Amino acid sequence: ACIWGLLGDPSWGGWAAGSSPHDWSECVPGGPCENGILGAPWLHRYGLDNFDVSTQYLVALHFSTGLVTGGELALQPSFWLERVFATAVMIMGLFVTSIILSQVLVMINRHYERGIARNDQICRLREFMTARQVPLELQSKVRRYVENQLDVLKGAGEYSAMDALSPSLRGEITIYLHHQVITKHQFFSVLPPRVVNQICLGATRHVYGAGDLVLTMGLPALAMYFVVRGRLRIENMEGQSAIYLEPGSWLGDKCLFINTLRTHDVHVATCAELLCVSREVVLKACQEVPAAQREYMAFRQRICSGEIISLCPYCKKMGHSEQDCRKLRKDQSVTSTSDAIPRTISRSAQAAAFAESIRKVAQRSQQVANSDEKPSTGKQ
């Protein structure tokens, strides 16, 4: 638009240099003020030099937009430089529009292909389960899981995208992703980095749909689970309300150190992604490093003595660290709000005290002035 406005300067090439603007009564309504397809630059040719700069810029912006998008043009180029500019912008607009449309079509096609792949997977599963005479209730559960799997991975990306990477790069990314999850537990946070990296590589990822059963009470406990996404529901066998685990929580860490059984049923409240760390992986990693072996035995001794290592020191609840404690975050927000109230009150009190002091000074000044006026009145 700025270039087109510059080209409209009547001084270009000596066109109409020093001439006065056209009289609007001599111009064609909605058209140029000069006859023929050749003439002065567009500002003088269409009589727009009668208007201010803002109006001229809006007209130039409208014309340039029409060139790029192929819209209706209220102006026409009149001399060779304007025609070259209009032709170049039209060609550039064609390429830009083609690139934008191609990218939009690629995005739509990619989304469509994902839907086709998911529907094809559901159809193949349905044919398989029908041929094997799988109960309808189980079939509906499988279909619901496949349909909800996309919601679980939304915003987190698919791990299958790493298949194109080399094994070393996949290992580095896996260590980075798993390290920030498992080190929230105090046992893994004190282990040597080499051991933690090996455990990260041995950890496995599981995706569950809403309502799926994760752990069954009474079965041997062989691994612990970290909640990466979603929510888990621990059924309380004592008749109390269920316990919910949020991202950042874990369960089953006791089985890493001693042989035990699952004490509760655990279901998925919302579609969840879990990170599983098995006892076998932990034992194998710790046995190779003496320092890790000592830490493992120390934690094992603490558990055998009855200490609950997964207890939050702030809220006294299990399954999360202090940095992921919801009660702590809530209390901190309440404390910050309550601290802000006294500051506001103190500022208001200071303002009121300052206003009161000014009022008292004004009263004293008024009294002094009145006392000075009384003697002078008596003399008069």
N, C-alpha and C positions, 0 to 999 in steps of 0.2 A: 504494500500500500504506500509506503514512504517513497519507494522508487518511482511508482506510477505518479505520485504527487509531484516529485521532482521533474519528471518528464513533462508534466503539464505546465511548467513555467513558460510563459509566452516568450521569454528572452532566448529560448533554445533555438539556435540556428538563425537568429535574427527574425523569427516569425513575429509579426505584429509588435516589434520592439517600439516602445514609447506610445503605442496606440491606446486609446481609451477603451474601456469595456463596451461590449455590444449593448444596444438598447433592447430590453426584453420584448418590446412591442414588435420588433423586427424579426424575432426568432420564431422558428416553427414550434408549436406547442409540444413539449416532450421530446424535442429533437434539437439539432444544432442550429446555430445562428448563421452558418455559412453554407452555401450551396456546394454540391459535389462531394466526392469521397476524399478529397485532399484538402488540406487547410492548415490552420494554425494549431498549436498544441491544444489539448482538450479543455483546459481551464478557460482559455479565451474563446475557443470554437463554440463551446456550449454556454458561454456567458456566466460561468461559475466564478469568474474573478470579481463579480459583484457581491459575493458572499464572504463571510469570515473564514479563517483558517480551519476551524473545527468542522464546519459544513463541508469544506473541500476535502478534509481528511476522511470523513464518513463516506463521501461519494467514492473516493479512491479505494477505501477498504471494501466497499460493496462491489466495485468492479473487479478488484483483485481476487476476492472470494469467488466471484462468478467464473473467473478464468480457471481457477484451480478445480472447482467442483463441477464445472460444466453447466452452471446456472444461467439465468437470463441476464443479458448485458444491456444496461441502459445507455452505455457509451460505446463509441466505436473509435478505434485508433485512426488518426488522420495523416500523420507523416511517418517517414520510414523508421525512425527510432522507436516510435510507439508500436508500430507493427512488429518489429523484431522482438520487443519486450513481450507483447501479447502472445506471439507464436512460441517463444521459449517457455513462458509460464504455462501455456496449454500443454506442451509436451511434458514438462516436469509434473504438472498436475495429473497427467495420465499415468505416469510411472508411480507417483505417490499413492494414488487411488488404487492402482493395481496391487501394490505391496500391502496396503491395509486390508483390502478385500481378501487377498490370499491368506493373510495371517488369521483373519476371522474364520475363513473356511477351514483352515487347518485345525483351529481350536474346536470348532463344531464337529468336524470329522473325528477328532481324537476322542471327544466326549461320546460320540455315537459309537465308536469302536469299543470303548470300555463297556458301554451298555450291552453291545452285542456279545462281547466275551463273557460278561456276567450271566446273561440270559442263556448262552450256550452251556455254561457250566451248570446252571440250574437244570436245564433240559437233560444233560447227560446224567446228572445225579438222579433225576426223577426216573429216567429209563432204567438205571441200574437198580434203584430201590424197588421199582415195580417188578422188574424181572426176578429179584431175590425175595419178593413178597415181604418187604419191610413194613411194619405196622404204620398206619397213617399218622398216628401221633408222633412217631419218630421221624417220619418224612417231613411233617410240618416243622419240626424243630430244626432239621437240617436246612430246610429252605429258609427259615427265619435267620439262621446263622449266616448263610451266604449273603442274604440281602442286607444284613446289618453289618457285615464285615467292612463294607465301604465306609460306613459311618464311624467305625472304630479308627480306621486309618486316615480319615479326613483331617487334614492339617498336620499329620505326623509323617506322611510319606510312606511309600512301600519299601520294605527291605529288599524286595527283588530287584530294585533299581541298582543295588550294589553288585549284582552278578557280572556287570560289565567291567568291574574293577579287578585289578590284580589281587592275589591273596594277601600280599603285605598291606596294601591300602585298605582292603576290607577288614583286616585285623586291627589296623590303627583306628578306623572309624568305630568298629565294634567296641574296642577298649574305651574310646572316648565316651560313647553313649552309655555303656554299662557302668563305667567307673563312677559317674556322677549319681548313679542310682544306688549302687550297693555300698558306697562309702558313707551313706547316711547312717548305717549301722555301726555301732562303736567297735565291733570286732574287726570289721574290714578296714576301718579308718586307721587302725594301729598296725596293720600288717605292712611288710616291706612292699615297695612299688612293684617289684618283680612278681611277687606272689599275687598281688591284687590284679595285675594284668593277666596272669594265667587264669585266674578265676573268672575274670571278665570274658575271656575267650571261651571258657567252658560253660558259661551261663547260656540258657536257652530262652527264647521268647515265645509266649503263648497268647493267642487272641481268643477271647470268649465272648459269646453273645449274651444278651440279657436273659437271666433265668437259668443259665448253665450251672451245673454242679462242679465246683473246683476241687473240693476236698470232702471226703466222707469220713464220718466219725467211726473210730474203731480200727481203721486201716493203718498199717505201719507208715510212719512219717520218714520220708527219705530225702526231702528237699524243702527249702524255704522259698517263699514267694515275695517279690516286691511289686507293689501296685504302681505301674507307670502311668496308666490312663484309666479312667472309669472309676467305678466304686464296687466294693465287695460287701456282702452282708454275712456276718457270722451269727448263726442261729444259736441263741442262748438256751441251754437245756434246763435252766433253773426257773423258767416261766417268766423271766424278765424280758424287756424289749431287746431287739436285736442290736448288734454292734456293727457300725458301718466303718469301713476303711477307705480313706481317700488316697489320692496319689501322694507318694512319699512315705506311705506306711508299708509295713511288712508283716508277715505271719509265718510261724513254723520255724523260727530260728533255733529253738531248743534242740531240734532233731539233728542239727549239725554236730552236736557235741555228745549226745547220749542217745541211746535207743529209746524210742517212745512211740506212742500211738496218737492218731488224730483225736482230739477231744471234742471237736464240734464239726458240724456240717457248714460248709462255706459255699454260698451261691453268689452269682454275679448280679448286682443290682442294676447296673447299666453296662453297656458294652465296654469291655475292659481289655487292657493289654497288661500282661504280667511278665515279670522276669524271674525265671526259675534258677536257683543255685542249689545243686545237689550236694549231698554229703560226700559222695565219692570224689567230686571235683575238688572240694575244699581239702579233704584228707590228702589227696595226691599232690596238691600244690604246696601244702604246709610241710609235708614230709621231706621235700627237697631242700628246704631252707631251715636251718636250726633255729634262727630267731623266730620265724613263723611258728615252728613247732612249739616253742616255749610259750608264745602268746596263746596258741590253741589250748595247751594244757592248762594255762592259767584260767582261761575262760571256762574250760570244762570243770575245773575245780570249783569255781564260783557257782556254777549251775548245780553241781552235785551237793554243795553246801546249802542249797535252797534259795540262792539269790536270783532275782528276776532281772536279767540283763536288758530285756527289751522294754523296761518300764521308763516312761517319760519322767524326768526329774521334776517337772513343773506340775503337770496335771495328774500324775500318778496313774496314768492309763498306759496300756500296752500297745505296741505295734507302730510306734513312730518316735523320732528323735525330738529333742527340744526345739530345734530350728524349724520343724514342720508341725509344731503343736498349734492347733487352732485356738485353743483357750488362751495361750500366751499371746498370740497375735491380737485376739479380741480384747484382752486386758490392756495390752499396750495402746491400742487405738482409743479405748475408754480413758486411759490415763492421760494420753496426749490431749484429749478433748477437755478433760477436767482441769488440766494445767493451763489450757488456753483461757478458761473462764475466769480464774483469778486475775490473770494478766489484763483481761478486758475490764474487769471490775476495778482493778487498781488504776488503770488509765482513766476510767470514768471518774473515780474519786479524785485523782490528781487534777483533772479538768475542773471539777466542781470546786475544789479547794482554791484553785487559781482564780476562778470567777468570783468566789467569795472574798478573796483578798483584794481584788480590784474594786469590788463594791465598797469594801470598808475604806479603802484609800479615797475613793470618790466622795464618800460621806464626810471624811475628815477634811478634805479640801473644801467642801461646801460649807462646813462649819467654820473654818478659818476665814473664808470669804465673807460670811455673814457677820462674824465678829469684827472684821475690819470696817464694814460698812456702817455699823451702829455709831461709833464715835464721830465719824465724819458727818453723819446726819445731825448729831447733837450740836456740833459747832455751827452748822449752817443755821 
